[in-house]
Amino acid sequence: MAKGFGRVKRRRENLETSMDRLSVLDTLIPWNIFGKSLAQLETKERKSRAGRKPIDRLQLFKSISFFP
């Protein structure tokens, strides 16, 4: 195992045992309801395939919904 992977594994185990707030919210909120609504939004057509790929709308919604 590489040097960094052990730290990631320990960090994940610590988060799972401490039941961090985001994990609890992820289990309580029915995200699939929001996903259906977000999928109906218009998308801006990309001019080329260069650059960063668009962020999944549901992931973006999850990330900004927890911060005021």
C-alpha positions as CSV (number, residue, x, y, z in Angstrom):
1,M,0.0,0.0,0.0
2,A,1.3,3.4,-0.9
3,K,2.1,5.9,1.9
4,G,-0.9,8.2,1.4
5,F,-3.6,5.5,1.1
6,G,-3.3,4.5,4.7
7,R,-4.1,8.1,5.8
8,V,-7.1,8.3,3.5
9,K,-8.4,5.0,4.9
10,R,-7.9,6.1,8.5
11,R,-9.6,9.5,7.8
12,R,-12.6,7.8,6.2
13,E,-12.9,5.4,9.1
14,N,-12.7,8.2,11.6
15,L,-15.5,10.2,9.8
16,E,-17.7,7.1,9.6
17,T,-17.3,6.4,13.3
18,S,-17.9,10.0,14.4
19,M,-21.0,10.3,12.2
20,D,-20.1,13.6,10.7
21,R,-22.9,16.1,9.9
22,L,-22.8,15.7,6.2
23,S,-23.1,11.9,6.3
24,V,-26.2,12.3,8.5
25,L,-27.8,14.9,6.2
26,D,-27.0,12.7,3.2
27,T,-29.0,9.9,4.7
28,L,-31.9,12.1,5.8
29,I,-32.5,14.2,2.6
30,P,-34.1,12.4,-0.4
31,W,-31.7,13.9,-3.0
32,N,-33.3,12.0,-5.9
33,I,-36.3,14.4,-5.7
34,F,-34.1,17.3,-6.4
35,G,-32.2,15.5,-9.2
36,K,-35.4,15.2,-11.2
37,S,-36.1,18.9,-10.9
38,L,-32.5,19.9,-11.7
39,A,-32.5,17.6,-14.8
40,Q,-35.3,19.7,-16.3
41,L,-33.2,22.9,-16.4
42,E,-31.8,24.1,-19.7
43,T,-28.2,23.3,-20.4
44,K,-25.8,25.6,-22.2
45,E,-24.4,23.9,-25.2
46,R,-20.7,23.6,-25.2
47,K,-18.8,25.1,-28.1
48,S,-16.0,22.5,-27.9
49,R,-14.9,19.5,-25.9
50,A,-11.9,21.4,-24.5
51,G,-11.7,22.5,-20.9
52,R,-13.3,21.1,-17.7
53,K,-16.3,18.9,-18.0
54,P,-19.5,20.3,-16.5
55,I,-20.2,19.5,-12.9
56,D,-23.1,17.2,-12.2
57,R,-26.0,19.4,-11.2
58,L,-27.0,17.3,-8.2
59,Q,-23.5,17.3,-6.8
60,L,-23.3,21.1,-7.3
61,F,-26.7,21.5,-5.6
62,K,-25.6,19.4,-2.6
63,S,-22.4,21.4,-2.2
64,I,-24.0,24.8,-2.2
65,S,-27.1,23.8,-0.2
66,F,-25.2,23.4,3.0
67,F,-23.6,26.8,3.0
68,P,-25.6,30.0,3.6
